[in-house]
Amino acid sequence: MILGAFPFLYAETHYRLPFLFNRLFKREPELIADVPYRVLKSAFLPVLLLVKDAHLFPTGVISVKLFIDGQRFAEERLNFLAKQKFNERILEFDVSRFSAGWHEIQIKITYEVDGKTRVCFADNYRTTRHRPFRCYFAAESLPRKHDYFSGDFHSHSSFTEDQIEFGASLSAMKRMAEAVELDFFCVTDHSYDLDDAVDNYLKNDPSFPKWQRFQKEVKTLNSKGKGPLIIPGEEVSVRNAKNQTVHLLILNHPQFIPGSGDSGERWFSNKSEFSVKQILSQIRGGALAIPAHPAQKVPFAQKLFINRGPWTPGDLLRHHFNGLQFINGNQPSGVKRGMALWKSLLLQGKKIFPAAGNDAHGHFNRVREIAIPFIRLKEHGHHVFGQWRTLIHCSGRPQHPQQVLDCFKKGRILLTNGPFLEISAFSGQKQFFAGQCAPELDSVKVEALANHETGAITQIVLWAGFPTQKREQVIWQKDFTTQSVFSFSRKISLALNRLTGYIRAEIKSEYGMALTNCIWIED
């Protein structure tokens, strides 16, 4: 693999090239602690302890101490010998006595390698800051109506592993998803990782045992009937109209779909196996095909060395997709670019449903990734598991992955990193919801919810799109400036006909925002 192409997971620091100095290398396994970015304080706080590459450097993990807001809170004496390639423990701590709000959590790990006792805070990486995690202890759940279910549409697990990165196990992801109150999450590991041999990421296996093992683990975890559903998927490398590689999320497909153009596994061969059109023709059953992070800027090095490119407007307009994952994490500039892309497609007459994910590769609280291969890591909070969510309306709690996808296809969707927003429209006595088409409208109902975690509602905007004029305009707006409002409902009289192509809504709160899917106005 061309190092540094996709440095988004927990950082792998033991891979070395001959005659090349690796500043990150240590003669001990990677030790990483992680916690969710939020948790109900009435529940337990899960702390993930991950020990990677202990088969190279067997390590005795002696204890884990937890400090909250600078004060020692608890200690777990573990005294276990880590000697497998992957070693995971989840420790549970009762934090109910703490007040609601943000808290700093520091994790001290005491361990023994080669007869020497050592200590690290948060992780044992070189060049990271080892600072405390910030976690919100919530007094109540994030706001939503009872018939909406919350999920992350783009995440990666330990089935994504190579020379510079690795993720957390499916079981650890399921526990963290439960902690942050997700009802489902889509695991979309890279197609060029799922075709590897089970124990050797440098070797491909045409029988796809890794993909088969991934499918089996998902079914096993889902069969237990408790906790969030796991939606199995792939992030497939495909060719766009310019024969550059872009990424397409394929969810709940019964067969493996190869894609390795940007894997870096084949020197001087960077053409993905299939074009977008060819991939879409292979989709079977109720699987979904959703372009991944189409507004993300492609770094120059990826363009040069592995033929990565952007999703072009022609790609997005020409083909039928089930949705568009234009929100990819919590970086404000990325969210803004994604929303602008979706709006431009709507105004060109494209009817495409919105989706949000975080592209988290582990990273339940903050990202620790390769900045410069062999030299330096970096940390940030842009791609944290569960921060941006896709809320889908279902008549009852989904019991298997296909139910989630079938509800998504109906389009009653909103994307949020905090507050809740729903619009419905009326034509006489008939009511229409997001994702539906109405011949004309005489009124629109807006319903919004917030709480102390999201902050009070500050603004709600109702937009109308006019594709024939290539413009959107505000048709109703409510600003909340003088009081703290956490719940709002109003029916607004509006006369809209087919000259208006669609309506949609956005909400801002003190600490978050949300947007709805469209209601289209057409026969």
ZADOBA-480920 format. One record per residue (C-alpha): residue in one letter; y, x, z. Coordinates in nm, 4 decimals, always signed. Example, Ala and Ser with C-alpha at 12.3 -4.5 7.8 and 13.67 -1.06 7.14 Angstrom:
! ZADOBA-480920
[a [-0.4500 +1.2300 +0.7800]];
[s [-0.1060 +1.3670 +0.7140]];
END
This chain:
! ZADOBA-480920
[m [+0.0000 +0.0000 +0.0000]];
[i [+0.3550 +0.1110 -0.0646]];
[l [+0.4798 +0.1529 +0.2886]];
[g [+0.7740 -0.0504 +0.3995]];
[a [+0.7288 -0.3256 +0.1396]];
[f [+0.6726 -0.6002 +0.3956]];
[p [+0.7538 -0.4707 +0.7462]];
[f [+0.7580 -0.8090 +0.9194]];
[l [+0.4661 -0.8072 +1.1680]];
[y [+0.4017 -0.6253 +1.4931]];
[a [+0.4402 -0.2624 +1.3871]];
[e [+0.1315 -0.0520 +1.3135]];
[t [+0.2095 +0.3067 +1.4167]];
[h [-0.1221 +0.4925 +1.3815]];
[y [-0.1421 +0.5169 +1.0042]];
[r [-0.0505 +0.8644 +0.8802]];
[l [-0.0220 +1.0301 +0.5404]];
[p [-0.1295 +1.3937 +0.4997]];
[f [+0.1463 +1.6480 +0.5634]];
[l [+0.3976 +1.3741 +0.6547]];
[f [+0.5399 +1.3639 +1.0071]];
[n [+0.5052 +1.0286 +1.1859]];
[r [+0.7594 +1.0017 +1.4669]];
[l [+0.6099 +0.6673 +1.5767]];
[f [+0.2576 +0.8016 +1.6286]];
[k [+0.1229 +0.8218 +1.9838]];
[r [-0.2238 +0.9099 +2.1067]];
[e [-0.2622 +0.5718 +2.2696]];
[p [-0.3050 +0.2175 +2.1382]];
[e [-0.0144 -0.0120 +2.0629]];
[l [+0.0510 -0.2154 +2.3791]];
[i [+0.2635 -0.5222 +2.3160]];
[a [+0.3705 -0.8032 +2.5467]];
[d [+0.5163 -1.1255 +2.4102]];
[v [+0.6293 -1.4637 +2.5413]];
[p [+0.7431 -1.7865 +2.3700]];
[y [+1.1161 -1.8286 +2.3137]];
[r [+1.1065 -2.1555 +2.5112]];
[v [+0.8680 -2.3363 +2.7441]];
[l [+0.8666 -2.6537 +2.9500]];
[k [+0.9282 -2.5384 +3.3038]];
[s [+0.6865 -2.8045 +3.4267]];
[a [+0.4132 -2.6225 +3.2322]];
[f [+0.2875 -2.2651 +3.2584]];
[l [+0.4502 -1.9692 +3.0859]];
[p [+0.1948 -1.7855 +2.8679]];
[v [+0.2336 -1.4079 +2.8445]];
[l [+0.0455 -1.2443 +2.5594]];
[l [-0.0834 -0.8917 +2.6111]];
[l [-0.2030 -0.7312 +2.2878]];
[v [-0.3771 -0.3925 +2.2771]];
[k [-0.4341 -0.2657 +1.9214]];
[d [-0.6405 +0.0328 +1.8048]];
[a [-0.8037 +0.0915 +2.1417]];
[h [-1.1202 +0.1876 +1.9507]];
[l [-0.9311 +0.5081 +1.8681]];
[f [-0.7843 +0.5549 +2.2169]];
[p [-0.9814 +0.3643 +2.4842]];
[t [-0.7358 +0.2472 +2.7460]];
[g [-0.7689 +0.1052 +3.0940]];
[v [-0.5174 -0.1752 +3.1463]];
[i [-0.4498 -0.1722 +3.5186]];
[s [-0.1859 -0.4391 +3.5810]];
[v [+0.0918 -0.6544 +3.4423]];
[k [+0.4008 -0.7260 +3.6521]];
[l [+0.6421 -1.0036 +3.5641]];
[f [+1.0116 -0.9831 +3.6522]];
[i [+1.2365 -1.2872 +3.6045]];
[d [+1.6134 -1.2370 +3.6106]];
[g [+1.5659 -0.8883 +3.7511]];
[q [+1.3481 -0.9979 +4.0434]];
[r [+0.9778 -0.9254 +4.0754]];
[f [+0.7987 -1.2573 +4.0337]];
[a [+0.4251 -1.1993 +3.9948]];
[e [+0.1582 -0.9387 +3.9328]];
[e [-0.1811 -0.9662 +3.7644]];
[r [-0.4350 -0.6941 +3.8435]];
[l [-0.6469 -0.6693 +3.5286]];
[n [-0.8458 -0.3450 +3.5537]];
[f [-1.0177 -0.3896 +3.2183]];
[l [-1.1130 -0.1258 +2.9655]];
[a [-0.9763 -0.1962 +2.6175]];
[k [-1.1956 -0.0269 +2.3587]];
[q [-1.2073 -0.2673 +2.0652]];
[k [-0.9741 -0.2618 +1.7666]];
[f [-0.8070 -0.5835 +1.8839]];
[n [-0.7838 -0.6721 +2.2520]];
[e [-0.5905 -0.9785 +2.3673]];
[r [-0.5264 -1.1426 +2.7011]];
[i [-0.3058 -1.4425 +2.7748]];
[l [-0.1803 -1.4581 +3.1318]];
[e [-0.0406 -1.7843 +3.2689]];
[f [+0.2451 -1.8074 +3.5192]];
[d [+0.3852 -2.1117 +3.6984]];
[v [+0.7655 -2.1110 +3.6498]];
[s [+0.8343 -2.4636 +3.7753]];
[r [+1.0523 -2.3451 +4.0639]];
[f [+1.3131 -2.1984 +3.8312]];
[s [+1.6175 -2.3887 +3.7103]];
[a [+1.6399 -2.5164 +3.3548]];
[g [+1.8154 -2.2794 +3.1183]];
[w [+1.7903 -1.9266 +2.9821]];
[h [+1.6099 -1.6617 +3.1852]];
[e [+1.5378 -1.2932 +3.1315]];
[i [+1.1725 -1.1935 +3.1522]];
[q [+1.0660 -0.8315 +3.1800]];
[i [+0.7015 -0.7296 +3.1589]];
[k [+0.5800 -0.4031 +3.3080]];
[i [+0.2397 -0.2784 +3.1910]];
[t [+0.0540 -0.0103 +3.3861]];
[y [-0.2304 +0.1534 +3.1962]];
[e [-0.4441 +0.4657 +3.1821]];
[v [-0.5144 +0.6791 +2.8739]];
[d [-0.7101 +1.0031 +2.8737]];
[g [-0.7087 +1.0131 +3.2526]];
[k [-0.3319 +0.9734 +3.2838]];
[t [-0.1597 +0.6685 +3.4329]];
[r [+0.1396 +0.5456 +3.2329]];
[v [+0.3904 +0.2624 +3.2396]];
[c [+0.5783 +0.0759 +2.9688]];
[f [+0.8137 -0.2220 +2.9563]];
[a [+0.7591 -0.4960 +2.6935]];
[d [+0.5777 -0.2477 +2.4633]];
[n [+0.4914 +0.1192 +2.4348]];
[y [+0.6536 +0.1736 +2.0960]];
[r [+0.8831 +0.4640 +2.0320]];
[t [+1.2400 +0.3740 +1.9232]];
[t [+1.2371 +0.0156 +2.0629]];
[r [+1.4725 -0.0737 +2.3479]];
[h [+1.2094 -0.2171 +2.5878]];
[r [+1.4596 -0.4780 +2.7021]];
[p [+1.3720 -0.8095 +2.8716]];
[f [+1.2827 -1.1176 +2.6704]];
[r [+1.5063 -1.4247 +2.6777]];
[c [+1.3190 -1.7507 +2.7323]];
[y [+1.4546 -2.1018 +2.7748]];
[f [+1.2927 -2.2958 +3.0600]];
[a [+1.3282 -2.6549 +2.9410]];
[a [+1.3534 -2.9501 +3.1772]];
[e [+1.2529 -3.1851 +2.8934]];
[s [+1.1113 -3.1801 +2.5441]];
[l [+1.3271 -3.1252 +2.2394]];
[p [+1.4685 -3.4607 +2.1236]];
[r [+1.2840 -3.6707 +1.8651]];
[k [+1.1521 -4.0207 +1.8110]];
[h [+0.7932 -4.0789 +1.9158]];
[d [+0.6577 -4.1181 +1.5610]];
[y [+0.7780 -3.7775 +1.4384]];
[f [+0.5618 -3.4661 +1.4635]];
[s [+0.6882 -3.1103 +1.4667]];
[g [+0.5570 -2.8042 +1.2847]];
[d [+0.6247 -2.4569 +1.1477]];
[f [+0.5430 -2.4412 +0.7755]];
[h [+0.5226 -2.0614 +0.7369]];
[s [+0.3569 -1.8180 +0.9774]];
[h [+0.1140 -1.5252 +0.9731]];
[s [-0.1784 -1.4267 +1.1954]];
[s [-0.3972 -1.1230 +1.2606]];
[f [-0.5628 -1.1919 +0.9247]];
[t [-0.2539 -1.0214 +0.7824]];
[e [-0.3162 -0.6534 +0.8651]];
[d [-0.2471 -0.3276 +0.6855]];
[q [-0.1123 +0.0245 +0.7309]];
[i [+0.2204 -0.0817 +0.8840]];
[e [+0.1762 -0.4267 +1.0407]];
[f [-0.0517 -0.6763 +1.2145]];
[g [-0.0236 -1.0202 +1.3721]];
[a [-0.1636 -1.2172 +1.6641]];
[s [-0.4913 -1.4080 +1.6695]];
[l [-0.5177 -1.7739 +1.5740]];
[s [-0.6075 -1.8653 +1.9320]];
[a [-0.2987 -1.6862 +2.0663]];
[m [-0.0827 -1.8612 +1.8068]];
[k [-0.2287 -2.1969 +1.9074]];
[r [-0.1429 -2.1364 +2.2750]];
[m [+0.2119 -2.0264 +2.1871]];
[a [+0.2545 -2.3262 +1.9566]];
[e [+0.1580 -2.5481 +2.2472]];
[a [+0.4107 -2.3721 +2.4712]];
[v [+0.7005 -2.4332 +2.2301]];
[e [+0.5791 -2.7909 +2.1674]];
[l [+0.4681 -2.7729 +1.8069]];
[d [+0.2233 -3.0396 +1.6943]];
[f [+0.0997 -2.8277 +1.4029]];
[f [+0.1620 -2.4946 +1.2331]];
[c [+0.0723 -2.3608 +0.8889]];
[v [-0.0948 -2.0197 +0.8838]];
[t [-0.0112 -1.8671 +0.5470]];
[d [-0.1496 -1.5149 +0.5471]];
[h [-0.0960 -1.3079 +0.2348]];
[s [-0.3471 -1.3571 -0.0450]];
[y [-0.3663 -0.9775 -0.0826]];
[d [-0.4787 -0.9475 +0.2810]];
[l [-0.7289 -1.2338 +0.2728]];
[d [-0.9248 -1.0639 -0.0075]];
[d [-0.9911 -0.7521 +0.2038]];
[a [-1.3143 -0.6479 +0.3645]];
[v [-1.3348 -0.7779 +0.7219]];
[d [-1.2995 -0.4378 +0.8907]];
[n [-1.1230 -0.2341 +0.6218]];
[y [-0.7818 -0.3352 +0.4887]];
[l [-0.7982 -0.0521 +0.2340]];
[k [-1.0941 -0.2101 +0.0544]];
[n [-1.1187 -0.5429 -0.1306]];
[d [-1.4349 -0.7529 -0.1178]];
[p [-1.4937 -0.9918 -0.4114]];
[s [-1.6990 -1.2267 -0.1922]];
[f [-1.3861 -1.2896 +0.0227]];
[p [-1.5537 -1.2697 +0.3668]];
[k [-1.2168 -1.2396 +0.5394]];
[w [-1.0909 -1.5637 +0.3834]];
[q [-1.4169 -1.7363 +0.4769]];
[r [-1.3879 -1.6107 +0.8349]];
[f [-1.0276 -1.7344 +0.8477]];
[q [-1.1338 -2.0821 +0.7323]];
[k [-1.4165 -2.0916 +0.9853]];
[e [-1.1922 -1.9928 +1.2770]];
[v [-0.9363 -2.2587 +1.1834]];
[k [-1.2064 -2.5285 +1.1737]];
[t [-1.3505 -2.4132 +1.5059]];
[l [-1.0143 -2.4200 +1.6834]];
[n [-0.9192 -2.7567 +1.5325]];
[s [-1.2566 -2.9073 +1.6252]];
[k [-1.1789 -2.8683 +1.9951]];
[g [-0.9426 -3.1644 +1.9590]];
[k [-0.6730 -3.0307 +2.1921]];
[g [-0.3426 -2.8661 +2.1241]];
[p [-0.1565 -2.8167 +1.7958]];
[l [-0.3368 -2.8514 +1.4634]];
[i [-0.3712 -2.5403 +1.2492]];
[i [-0.3068 -2.5967 +0.8781]];
[p [-0.4945 -2.3268 +0.6814]];
[g [-0.3103 -2.1772 +0.3880]];
[e [-0.2165 -1.8725 +0.1849]];
[e [+0.1038 -1.7076 +0.0783]];
[v [-0.0010 -1.6359 -0.2790]];
[s [+0.1670 -1.3717 -0.4932]];
[v [+0.2329 -1.5304 -0.8336]];
[r [+0.4273 -1.4465 -1.1512]];
[n [+0.7587 -1.6158 -1.2189]];
[a [+0.9081 -1.6786 -1.5651]];
[k [+1.0145 -1.3123 -1.5841]];
[n [+0.6660 -1.1863 -1.4843]];
[q [+0.8010 -1.0743 -1.1485]];
[t [+0.6142 -1.1562 -0.8296]];
[v [+0.7247 -1.4451 -0.6086]];
[h [+0.5473 -1.6124 -0.3175]];
[l [+0.3981 -1.9608 -0.3201]];
[l [+0.2606 -2.1343 -0.0103]];
[i [-0.0704 -2.3113 -0.0801]];
[l [-0.1761 -2.5336 +0.2101]];
[n [-0.5259 -2.6647 +0.2844]];
[h [-0.6825 -2.5639 -0.0459]];
[p [-1.0650 -2.5556 -0.0491]];
[q [-1.0927 -2.2333 -0.2526]];
[f [-0.9337 -1.8921 -0.2222]];
[i [-0.6611 -1.8175 -0.4788]];
[p [-0.6082 -1.4460 -0.5490]];
[g [-0.2681 -1.2833 -0.5828]];
[s [-0.2082 -0.9114 -0.5386]];
[g [+0.0753 -0.8043 -0.7673]];
[d [+0.2985 -0.6860 -0.4829]];
[s [+0.0235 -0.5638 -0.2507]];
[g [+0.0844 -0.2000 -0.3397]];
[e [-0.2941 -0.1549 -0.3352]];
[r [-0.3090 -0.0603 -0.7037]];
[w [-0.0740 +0.2170 -0.8079]];
[f [+0.1129 +0.1442 -1.1326]];
[s [-0.0429 -0.2031 -1.1492]];
[n [+0.1888 -0.4654 -1.0052]];
[k [+0.1235 -0.7731 -1.2150]];
[s [-0.0026 -1.0723 -1.0170]];
[e [-0.3154 -1.2423 -1.1413]];
[f [-0.1664 -1.5844 -1.2172]];
[s [+0.1586 -1.7401 -1.3315]];
[v [+0.3141 -2.0310 -1.1439]];
[k [+0.1847 -2.2720 -1.4094]];
[q [-0.1684 -2.1329 -1.3861]];
[i [-0.1703 -2.1586 -1.0069]];
[l [-0.0478 -2.5178 -1.0085]];
[s [-0.3216 -2.6142 -1.2543]];
[q [-0.5819 -2.4892 -1.0026]];
[i [-0.4639 -2.6973 -0.7078]];
[r [-0.7328 -2.9395 -0.5938]];
[g [-0.7650 -3.2190 -0.3436]];
[g [-0.4662 -3.2937 -0.1250]];
[a [-0.3409 -2.9354 -0.1083]];
[l [+0.0329 -2.8656 -0.1168]];
[a [+0.2170 -2.6060 -0.3256]];
[i [+0.5555 -2.5017 -0.1829]];
[p [+0.7733 -2.2087 -0.2973]];
[a [+0.8256 -1.9716 -0.0053]];
[h [+1.1741 -1.8513 +0.0975]];
[p [+1.3222 -1.9065 -0.2529]];
[a [+1.6753 -1.8139 -0.1392]];
[q [+1.5750 -1.4842 +0.0215]];
[k [+1.7328 -1.1711 -0.1231]];
[v [+1.4793 -0.9252 -0.2624]];
[p [+1.5410 -0.5627 -0.1517]];
[f [+1.5970 -0.3147 -0.4322]];
[a [+1.2964 -0.1021 -0.3321]];
[q [+1.0654 -0.4025 -0.3652]];
[k [+1.2076 -0.4807 -0.7094]];
[l [+1.1598 -0.1205 -0.8185]];
[f [+0.8180 -0.0348 -0.6771]];
[i [+0.6210 -0.3593 -0.6500]];
[n [+0.7900 -0.5835 -0.9079]];
[r [+0.9143 -0.8407 -0.6576]];
[g [+1.1664 -1.0867 -0.7939]];
[p [+1.3455 -1.4082 -0.6986]];
[w [+1.2477 -1.7643 -0.7707]];
[t [+1.4562 -1.8461 -1.0769]];
[p [+1.6221 -2.1873 -1.1276]];
[g [+1.3993 -2.2296 -1.4319]];
[d [+1.0849 -2.1795 -1.2222]];
[l [+1.1980 -2.4338 -0.9657]];
[l [+1.3182 -2.6941 -1.2172]];
[r [+1.0344 -2.6637 -1.4675]];
[h [+0.7373 -2.7113 -1.2346]];
[h [+0.6374 -2.9840 -0.9906]];
[f [+0.6158 -2.8664 -0.6325]];
[n [+0.5413 -3.0682 -0.3190]];
[g [+0.8333 -2.9173 -0.1314]];
[l [+1.0697 -2.6232 -0.0991]];
[q [+1.0625 -2.3932 +0.2048]];
[f [+1.4275 -2.2962 +0.1762]];
[i [+1.4784 -2.2364 +0.5483]];
[n [+1.2978 -1.9187 +0.6491]];
[g [+1.3983 -1.8286 +1.0021]];
[n [+1.7126 -1.8531 +1.2079]];
[q [+1.9529 -1.6124 +1.0348]];
[p [+2.2682 -1.8213 +0.9633]];
[s [+2.3387 -1.6613 +0.6246]];
[g [+1.9820 -1.7273 +0.5116]];
[v [+1.9987 -2.0900 +0.6229]];
[k [+2.3268 -2.1309 +0.4343]];
[r [+2.1832 -1.9808 +0.1147]];
[g [+1.8739 -2.1973 +0.1390]];
[m [+2.0726 -2.5175 +0.1826]];
[a [+2.2943 -2.4261 -0.1131]];
[l [+1.9887 -2.3708 -0.3331]];
[w [+1.8347 -2.7068 -0.2373]];
[k [+2.1654 -2.8829 -0.3011]];
[s [+2.1983 -2.7204 -0.6452]];
[l [+1.8486 -2.8400 -0.7404]];
[l [+1.9226 -3.1938 -0.6200]];
[l [+2.2374 -3.2030 -0.8306]];
[q [+2.0348 -3.0993 -1.1339]];
[g [+1.8157 -3.4042 -1.0834]];
[k [+1.5247 -3.2281 -0.9101]];
[k [+1.3544 -3.4495 -0.6536]];
[i [+1.2034 -3.1988 -0.4099]];
[f [+1.1365 -3.2382 -0.0379]];
[p [+1.2667 -2.9861 +0.2198]];
[a [+1.0513 -2.7681 +0.4437]];
[a [+1.1317 -2.5137 +0.7138]];
[g [+0.9338 -2.2241 +0.8520]];
[n [+1.0024 -1.8937 +1.0222]];
[d [+0.7735 -1.6445 +0.8466]];
[a [+0.6795 -1.5172 +1.1924]];
[h [+0.4073 -1.2520 +1.1980]];
[g [+0.3274 -1.2814 +1.5665]];
[h [+0.6792 -1.2549 +1.7094]];
[f [+0.6957 -1.5380 +1.9593]];
[n [+1.0212 -1.4201 +2.1150]];
[r [+1.1720 -1.1375 +1.9100]];
[v [+1.0794 -0.9379 +1.6021]];
[r [+0.9647 -0.5762 +1.6308]];
[e [+0.9090 -0.4295 +1.2863]];
[i [+0.9206 -0.1128 +1.0795]];
[a [+1.2766 -0.0222 +0.9778]];
[i [+1.2032 +0.3211 +0.8263]];
[p [+0.8327 +0.4024 +0.7791]];
[f [+0.7112 +0.6664 +1.0275]];
[i [+1.0634 +0.7059 +1.1700]];
[r [+1.2152 +0.3987 +1.3335]];
[l [+1.1504 +0.0384 +1.4395]];
[k [+1.4062 -0.2400 +1.4629]];
[e [+1.4295 -0.5586 +1.6688]];
[h [+1.5972 -0.8916 +1.5994]];
[g [+1.5553 -1.2658 +1.6486]];
[h [+1.5607 -1.3996 +1.2910]];
[h [+1.1910 -1.4843 +1.2388]];
[v [+1.0628 -1.6214 +1.5695]];
[f [+0.7654 -1.8578 +1.5694]];
[g [+0.8657 -2.2241 +1.5987]];
[q [+1.2456 -2.1840 +1.6048]];
[w [+1.3065 -2.3832 +1.2856]];
[r [+1.0829 -2.6874 +1.2552]];
[t [+0.9794 -2.9425 +0.9987]];
[l [+0.9558 -3.2878 +1.1549]];
[i [+0.7331 -3.5327 +0.9680]];
[h [+0.7014 -3.9054 +1.0294]];
[c [+0.3429 -4.0255 +1.0780]];
[s [+0.2198 -4.3636 +1.2007]];
[g [+0.0013 -4.1899 +1.4595]];
[r [-0.0716 -3.8376 +1.5800]];
[p [-0.2465 -3.6473 +1.2972]];
[q [-0.6051 -3.5591 +1.3799]];
[h [-0.6778 -3.3204 +1.0927]];
[p [-0.4746 -3.0998 +0.8553]];
[q [-0.4845 -3.3317 +0.5550]];
[q [-0.3184 -3.6104 +0.7537]];
[v [-0.0190 -3.3838 +0.8142]];
[l [+0.0099 -3.3008 +0.4449]];
[d [-0.0292 -3.6637 +0.3387]];
[c [+0.2579 -3.7595 +0.5714]];
[f [+0.4696 -3.4786 +0.4275]];
[k [+0.4129 -3.6110 +0.0753]];
[k [+0.5781 -3.9398 +0.1779]];
[g [+0.9020 -3.7489 +0.2394]];
[r [+1.0201 -3.8944 +0.5704]];
[i [+1.1216 -3.5487 +0.6864]];
[l [+1.3930 -3.3627 +0.8710]];
[l [+1.4465 -2.9928 +0.9368]];
[t [+1.5872 -2.8815 +1.2714]];
[n [+1.6335 -2.5982 +1.5179]];
[g [+1.7315 -2.8422 +1.7924]];
[p [+1.8800 -3.1923 +1.7504]];
[f [+1.7125 -3.4938 +1.5899]];
[l [+1.8564 -3.6967 +1.3020]];
[e [+1.7232 -3.9884 +1.0998]];
[i [+1.8807 -4.2022 +0.8289]];
[s [+1.7612 -4.5301 +0.6839]];
[a [+1.9299 -4.7495 +0.4243]];
[f [+1.9377 -5.1213 +0.3506]];
[s [+1.9451 -5.3239 +0.0327]];
[g [+1.9736 -5.6794 +0.1561]];
[q [+1.6945 -5.7218 +0.4117]];
[k [+1.4833 -5.4354 +0.2792]];
[q [+1.4916 -5.1032 +0.4630]];
[f [+1.4391 -4.7618 +0.3005]];
[f [+1.3718 -4.4247 +0.4643]];
[a [+1.4061 -4.0610 +0.3617]];
[g [+1.1816 -3.9731 +0.0699]];
[q [+1.2008 -4.3241 -0.0784]];
[c [+1.3916 -4.4708 -0.3740]];
[a [+1.6167 -4.7779 -0.3553]];
[p [+1.7822 -4.9654 -0.6476]];
[e [+2.1118 -4.9964 -0.4582]];
[l [+2.2366 -4.9787 -0.1003]];
[d [+2.4775 -5.1847 +0.1048]];
[s [+2.4500 -5.0048 +0.4407]];
[v [+2.3127 -4.6923 +0.6046]];
[k [+2.1870 -4.6486 +0.9616]];
[v [+2.2289 -4.3142 +1.1358]];
[e [+2.0322 -4.2278 +1.4526]];
[a [+2.0815 -3.8994 +1.6354]];
[l [+1.9460 -3.7435 +1.9549]];
[a [+2.0311 -3.4281 +2.1480]];
[n [+1.9818 -3.2934 +2.5007]];
[h [+2.1089 -3.0138 +2.7225]];
[e [+1.8910 -2.7560 +2.5449]];
[t [+2.0354 -2.8400 +2.2018]];
[g [+2.3813 -2.9073 +2.3403]];
[a [+2.5834 -3.2216 +2.2823]];
[i [+2.6303 -3.3662 +1.9341]];
[t [+2.9455 -3.2267 +1.7721]];
[q [+2.9341 -3.3688 +1.4181]];
[i [+2.7332 -3.5986 +1.1913]];
[v [+2.7992 -3.6037 +0.8160]];
[l [+2.6603 -3.8383 +0.5527]];
[w [+2.6597 -3.6940 +0.2012]];
[a [+2.6287 -3.8645 -0.1382]];
[g [+2.5139 -3.6676 -0.4405]];
[f [+2.6278 -3.7403 -0.7952]];
[p [+2.3959 -3.5449 -1.0306]];
[t [+2.5779 -3.6594 -1.3450]];
[q [+2.8956 -3.5016 -1.2066]];
[k [+2.7169 -3.2068 -1.0390]];
[r [+2.8906 -3.2674 -0.7073]];
[e [+2.8367 -3.3923 -0.3537]];
[q [+3.0962 -3.5646 -0.1386]];
[v [+3.1227 -3.6798 +0.2204]];
[i [+3.0998 -4.0593 +0.2401]];
[w [+3.1050 -4.0845 +0.6202]];
[q [+3.1704 -3.8378 +0.9019]];
[k [+3.1842 -3.8610 +1.2788]];
[d [+3.3241 -3.5788 +1.4920]];
[f [+3.2623 -3.5725 +1.8660]];
[t [+3.5409 -3.3740 +2.0279]];
[t [+3.6371 -3.5415 +2.3548]];
[q [+3.3100 -3.6253 +2.5253]];
[s [+2.9497 -3.5064 +2.5569]];
[v [+2.7368 -3.7355 +2.3416]];
[f [+2.3586 -3.6939 +2.3403]];
[s [+2.2565 -4.0169 +2.1682]];
[f [+2.4179 -4.1963 +1.8760]];
[s [+2.3232 -4.4916 +1.6548]];
[r [+2.5383 -4.6750 +1.4038]];
[k [+2.4944 -4.8940 +1.0961]];
[i [+2.7606 -4.8153 +0.8356]];
[s [+2.8580 -5.0506 +0.5537]];
[l [+2.8568 -4.8698 +0.2194]];
[a [+2.8248 -5.0000 -0.1335]];
[l [+2.6212 -4.7497 -0.3355]];
[n [+2.4628 -4.7991 -0.6767]];
[r [+2.2737 -4.5861 -0.9265]];
[l [+2.5843 -4.3830 -1.0072]];
[t [+2.5109 -4.2258 -0.6700]];
[g [+2.1930 -4.0243 -0.7124]];
[y [+2.1032 -3.9808 -0.3474]];
[i [+2.2263 -3.9730 +0.0102]];
[r [+2.1361 -3.7306 +0.2875]];
[a [+2.2699 -3.6377 +0.6322]];
[e [+2.3395 -3.3361 +0.8510]];
[i [+2.4032 -3.3016 +1.2225]];
[k [+2.5497 -3.0205 +1.4304]];
[s [+2.5162 -2.9850 +1.8043]];
[e [+2.6563 -2.7195 +2.0352]];
[y [+2.3512 -2.4964 +1.9863]];
[g [+2.1728 -2.6243 +1.6780]];
[m [+2.1677 -2.8292 +1.3611]];
[a [+1.9413 -3.0525 +1.1519]];
[l [+1.9307 -3.2065 +0.8054]];
[t [+1.7374 -3.4968 +0.6580]];
[n [+1.5546 -3.5427 +0.3337]];
[c [+1.7253 -3.7629 +0.0738]];
[i [+1.7081 -4.1322 +0.0009]];
[w [+1.7294 -4.1581 -0.3782]];
[i [+1.9112 -4.4439 -0.5501]];
[e [+1.7304 -4.5401 -0.8670]];
[d [+1.5058 -4.8103 -1.0104]];
END
